[in-house]
């Protein structure tokens, strides 16, 4: 059942991704135009062009991203003692890492900076990485775990402190497969992941009985005073794409009983 969920999630997202929807709409409108269905072509191409222009000109994705990133903040004061540091995979660029046989960080590479910082702050705490491959095509690899181990040791974390889980394909499996390997079942763990991804991650952790203290990183949205008309489509998509995906993920995970709440609250 978990494999079916994984495959369906990838297929459905391929059709719901804002970038893909834009291309599909352009293709359909062009097809109508070629076949002289002018009215139908206009109904598709005109709103598609307007939406594309707005997304290109202004960071509208911030309005979807900001609530996710603001939901959980770093602790105002760090706990005196923890039982481990959990890092969710996603900070690596798996396809490029495999292509060049070198550990490449992606846009979420801040997760490793935070891991190094917290590992220094808590020198006796185990560092637990969880992440395989979220790609259907890259399931027969060592996943993100092999590269994570290389990165974490290169930033000074002793290999003996590492617990690496590299079979999980999504956030639910991150916690499902990590839970049995936790040093202390009822312990307290600092959780590192992207800020926009924290609400869903916390909801899953609570559902599976893993007590975590959020430590969000990798912010993608701008503050209101820095939002401006700048015609930077690539930068705007870095917020819009993951924000749309995360809101869909929160909803689907709640419907399928994989998270404790649709939009988890801070404790």
C-alpha positions as CSV (number, residue, x, y, z in Angstrom):
1,X,0.0,0.0,0.0
2,X,2.9,2.4,0.8
3,X,4.4,1.7,-2.6
4,X,1.1,2.5,-4.3
5,X,0.8,5.7,-2.3
6,X,4.3,6.7,-3.3
7,X,3.8,6.1,-7.0
8,X,0.4,7.8,-7.1
9,X,1.8,10.8,-5.3
10,X,4.5,11.3,-8.0
11,X,2.1,10.8,-10.9
12,X,-0.6,13.2,-9.5
13,X,2.0,15.8,-8.7
14,X,3.3,15.7,-12.3
15,X,-0.1,17.0,-13.3
16,X,-0.6,19.4,-10.5
17,X,2.8,21.1,-10.5
18,X,2.2,24.8,-11.4
19,X,5.1,24.7,-13.9
20,X,3.7,21.6,-15.6
21,X,0.2,22.9,-15.6
22,X,1.4,26.0,-17.4
23,X,3.1,24.0,-20.1
24,X,0.1,21.7,-20.4
25,X,-2.2,24.7,-20.8
26,X,0.1,26.2,-23.5
27,X,0.3,22.9,-25.3
28,X,-3.5,22.4,-25.3
29,X,-4.2,26.0,-26.3
30,X,-1.7,25.7,-29.2
31,X,-3.3,22.4,-30.3
32,X,-6.7,24.1,-30.4
33,X,-5.2,27.0,-32.4
34,X,-3.6,24.6,-34.9
35,X,-7.0,23.0,-35.5
36,X,-8.7,26.3,-35.9
37,X,-10.6,26.2,-32.7
38,X,-9.9,29.8,-32.1
39,X,-12.5,30.5,-29.4
40,X,-11.3,27.5,-27.3
41,X,-7.7,28.5,-27.8
42,X,-8.4,32.0,-26.6
43,X,-10.1,30.7,-23.4
44,X,-7.0,28.8,-22.5
45,X,-4.1,30.9,-23.8
46,X,-5.2,34.3,-22.6
47,X,-5.6,33.4,-18.9
48,X,-2.5,31.2,-19.1
49,X,-0.5,34.1,-20.5
50,X,-1.8,36.5,-17.8
51,X,-1.2,34.1,-14.9
52,X,2.3,33.4,-16.4
53,X,3.1,37.1,-16.5
54,X,1.9,37.7,-13.0
55,X,4.0,34.8,-11.6
56,X,7.0,36.0,-13.5
57,X,6.7,39.6,-12.4
58,X,5.8,39.2,-8.7
59,X,6.5,36.6,-6.0
60,X,2.9,35.5,-5.5
61,X,4.1,32.2,-4.1
62,X,5.1,34.0,-1.0
63,X,1.5,34.2,0.1
64,X,1.3,30.4,0.1
65,X,4.7,29.9,1.5
66,X,4.8,32.4,4.4
67,X,2.1,30.7,6.5
68,X,3.9,27.3,6.2
69,X,7.3,28.8,7.2
70,X,5.9,30.9,10.0
71,X,4.0,28.0,11.7
72,X,7.0,26.7,13.7
73,X,10.0,28.7,14.8
74,X,13.4,27.7,16.3
75,X,13.3,27.3,20.1
76,X,13.7,30.6,21.9
77,X,16.0,28.9,24.3
78,X,17.7,25.6,23.4
79,X,17.0,22.6,25.5
80,X,19.7,21.6,28.0
81,X,19.5,17.9,26.9
82,X,18.3,16.0,23.9
83,X,18.4,12.4,22.8
84,X,19.3,13.0,19.2
85,X,19.2,15.2,16.2
86,X,17.0,14.1,13.3
87,X,17.8,15.4,9.8
88,X,15.3,14.8,7.0
89,X,16.7,14.2,3.6
90,X,16.1,16.7,0.8
91,X,19.2,18.9,1.2
92,X,21.1,16.8,-1.4
93,X,20.8,16.9,-5.2
94,X,20.7,13.1,-5.6
95,X,20.6,13.1,-9.4
96,X,23.7,15.3,-9.8
97,X,25.4,13.5,-7.0
98,X,25.0,10.2,-8.8
99,X,25.8,11.8,-12.1
100,X,29.2,13.1,-10.9
101,X,29.8,10.6,-8.1
102,X,30.3,13.5,-5.6
103,X,28.0,14.7,-2.8
104,X,26.2,17.7,-4.2
105,X,24.0,19.9,-2.0
106,X,20.7,21.2,-3.4
107,X,18.6,24.2,-2.5
108,X,17.9,22.7,1.0
109,X,21.6,22.4,1.9
110,X,21.0,24.6,5.0
111,X,19.9,21.4,6.7
112,X,23.5,20.3,6.9
113,X,24.7,23.6,8.2
114,X,22.2,23.4,11.0
115,X,23.2,19.7,11.6
116,X,26.8,20.8,12.0
117,X,25.9,23.6,14.4
118,X,23.6,21.4,16.6
119,X,26.1,18.6,16.6
120,X,28.7,21.0,18.1
121,X,26.1,22.3,20.6
122,X,25.2,18.8,21.7
123,X,28.5,16.8,21.3
124,X,27.1,13.6,22.8
125,X,23.8,13.5,20.8
126,X,23.4,10.9,18.0
127,X,22.9,12.5,14.6
128,X,20.1,10.6,12.7
129,X,19.7,11.1,9.0
130,X,16.7,9.7,7.2
131,X,16.2,9.8,3.4
132,X,16.3,7.4,0.5
133,X,15.2,8.5,-2.9
134,X,12.0,10.4,-3.6
135,X,12.3,9.6,-7.4
136,X,10.6,6.7,-9.0
137,X,13.5,6.3,-11.4
138,X,16.2,6.3,-8.7
139,X,15.1,3.5,-6.4
140,X,17.9,1.1,-7.1
141,X,20.6,3.4,-5.6
142,X,21.9,3.9,-2.1
143,X,19.7,7.0,-2.0
144,X,20.5,10.2,-0.1
145,X,21.9,8.3,2.8
146,X,25.3,7.5,1.3
147,X,25.9,11.1,0.3
148,X,24.5,12.4,3.6
149,X,27.1,10.3,5.5
150,X,29.9,11.8,3.4
151,X,28.7,15.3,3.9
152,X,28.0,15.0,7.6
153,X,31.5,13.5,8.3
154,X,33.1,16.2,6.1
155,X,31.6,18.9,8.4
156,X,33.2,17.3,11.4
157,X,30.6,14.9,12.8
158,X,32.2,11.7,14.0
159,X,31.0,8.7,12.0
160,X,30.3,6.8,15.3
161,X,27.6,9.3,16.1
162,X,25.7,8.8,12.8
163,X,22.6,6.7,12.3
164,X,21.7,6.6,8.6
165,X,18.3,5.4,7.3
166,X,18.3,5.3,3.5
167,X,15.2,3.4,2.5
168,X,12.4,6.0,3.0
169,X,10.8,7.6,-0.1
170,X,8.7,10.3,1.5
171,X,8.2,12.1,4.8
172,X,5.9,9.5,6.3
173,X,8.4,6.7,5.6
174,X,11.2,9.0,7.1
175,X,9.6,8.6,10.5
176,X,8.2,5.2,10.0
177,X,11.6,3.7,9.3
178,X,13.5,5.9,11.7
179,X,11.3,5.3,14.7
180,X,12.6,1.7,15.5
181,X,16.2,3.0,15.2
182,X,15.9,5.8,17.7
183,X,18.3,5.6,20.6
184,X,15.4,6.2,23.0
185,X,11.9,5.5,22.0
186,X,10.3,8.1,24.3
187,X,13.2,10.6,23.9
188,X,13.2,14.1,22.7
189,X,14.8,14.9,19.3
190,X,15.6,18.1,17.5
191,X,14.1,18.0,14.0
192,X,15.9,19.7,11.1
193,X,14.0,20.2,7.9
194,X,13.0,23.1,5.6
195,X,10.7,25.6,7.3
196,X,7.8,25.1,4.8
197,X,8.1,21.3,5.3
198,X,8.0,21.5,9.1
199,X,4.2,21.4,9.7
200,X,3.7,18.2,7.9
201,X,6.8,16.7,9.4
202,X,5.7,17.5,12.9
203,X,2.3,16.1,12.3
204,X,3.7,12.8,11.1
205,X,6.1,12.7,14.0
206,X,3.2,13.2,16.5
207,X,1.1,10.6,14.8
208,X,3.9,8.0,15.2
209,X,4.7,9.0,18.7
210,X,8.1,10.6,18.0
211,X,8.6,13.7,20.2
212,X,10.4,16.4,18.2
213,X,11.5,20.0,18.8
214,X,11.3,21.8,15.4
215,X,14.4,23.5,14.2
216,X,13.4,24.9,10.8
217,X,15.9,26.1,8.1
218,X,15.9,26.8,4.4
219,X,13.4,29.7,4.2
220,X,12.1,30.4,0.7
221,X,9.7,33.4,1.1
222,X,10.4,37.1,1.4
223,X,9.3,39.5,4.1
224,X,6.4,41.8,3.0
225,X,8.7,44.8,2.7
226,X,11.1,43.0,0.3
227,X,8.4,41.7,-2.0
228,X,8.8,43.6,-5.3
229,X,8.1,43.5,-9.0
230,X,11.3,42.0,-10.3
231,X,10.4,39.7,-13.2
232,X,12.4,36.8,-11.9
233,X,10.4,33.6,-12.8
234,X,13.1,31.1,-11.6
235,X,13.3,32.7,-8.1
236,X,9.5,33.0,-7.8
237,X,9.0,29.3,-8.7
238,X,11.4,28.3,-5.8
239,X,8.6,29.4,-3.4
240,X,5.5,28.7,-5.5
241,X,6.3,25.1,-6.5
242,X,7.1,23.7,-3.0
243,X,4.4,25.7,-1.4
244,X,1.6,24.3,-3.6
245,X,3.1,20.8,-3.2
246,X,3.2,21.2,0.6
247,X,-0.4,22.3,1.0
248,X,-1.5,19.4,-1.2
249,X,0.7,17.1,0.9
250,X,-0.8,18.3,4.2
251,X,-4.3,17.6,2.9
252,X,-3.6,14.2,1.5
253,X,-1.5,13.0,4.5
254,X,-4.4,14.1,6.8
255,X,-7.0,12.3,4.6
256,X,-4.9,9.1,4.7
257,X,-4.3,9.3,8.5
258,X,-0.6,9.8,8.1
259,X,-0.5,13.0,10.2
260,X,-2.1,14.0,13.5
261,X,-3.6,17.3,12.2
262,X,-4.2,18.9,8.9
263,X,-2.2,22.0,9.9
264,X,-0.4,21.2,13.1
265,X,0.0,23.8,15.9
266,X,3.1,24.5,17.9
267,X,2.9,22.9,21.4
